[in-house]
Amino acid sequence: MGIQVCIMRPLLVRSSLGCLGFGSLSASPIKSVTQATAVSHLYYMRKTMHYQTEQKGQPNSPDYRIYFKTSEGKYISPFHDIPLIAESEQGNDVPAKKLKKENEVLYNMVVEVPRWSNAKMEIATKEPLNPIKQDVKKGKLRYVANIFPHKGYIWNYGALPQTWEDPNHKDKETNCCGDNDPIDVCDIGSQVCSPGQVIQVKVLGILAMIDEGEMDWKVIAINAEDPDAKSLNSIEDVRKSRPGHLEATVDWFRKYKVPDGKPENQFGFNGQFKDKDFAVKVIMSTHNLWKALIQKQTNAAGIECKNISCCDSPFNCNAEEASAVVQSAPVNGNALPVSPEVDKWHFI
């Protein structure tokens, strides 16, 4: 059985039960980074937590899963139980607002796909405890094509926990409904991460991709531990310090499905990146949509909402029930070979 330790900074929780409470739901997005910080006070834990991953099934096979658990051995959902907003690594009794510089809010990112890799790993939103699995289309494991000059994904790719792009919610800016997934993140840091790793990121901007008519936001962020994190504070900083990177990102998202016979993806705002403040509004809007989902105040659209920490949620379960989900999965086995076709170049 493979175990991977993903070290997190401490998170604080107010409830002695270790449960997450909910503030009032609002239909409007949070208006500023400062207000986003205030929301984070609803999601505290009193002690340091380390997330671990546990592999089940055979890598490179349809039954392969990566489950998440705490250092105490309690299985959790990375979708619902990992807080959206991360806290600074300081004493547990120091208020978070005194630990951060103004406007410096860090978000937890669940890494699904490491940079340069091809397997389309993703949070299994419709399975109990939402493990990471490889996407399957028409009975075959899904890999993204190498579209020259790129090799696989060109960033660490993943999702922000406790967010949801509701397929029944129409975005006012693009007039498109959500894609029924957590909001996606591209970490442009230099470290190549691992599937299931949980990192803290600084949000820099956002791209409005429209995938077959569905709204599919792409948050641009950087690992807070990256050497460049201090100097990159906006999408314009990325444009100035990394010439061509943003253009390559749009090109990648536009063409990555073409080798599979699908049309190029489209974009809102003429493919222009929106700034950090706009990105935070979108993130907090999807966070509110997630809160409605986990409290059964909206159509779940097939999403599995089992969790162990959201006390007010009707989907809350105990540690024994969560453990039973993992124990029912196939045992961990040897990796299967990957087809040489995965390394093929595509020129578009």
Summary of the structure (lengths in Angstrom):
residues: 348
radius of gyration: 19.2
end to end distance: 40.9
largest distance: 56.5
contacts: 1116
relative contact order: 0.19
helix: 20%
strand: 25%
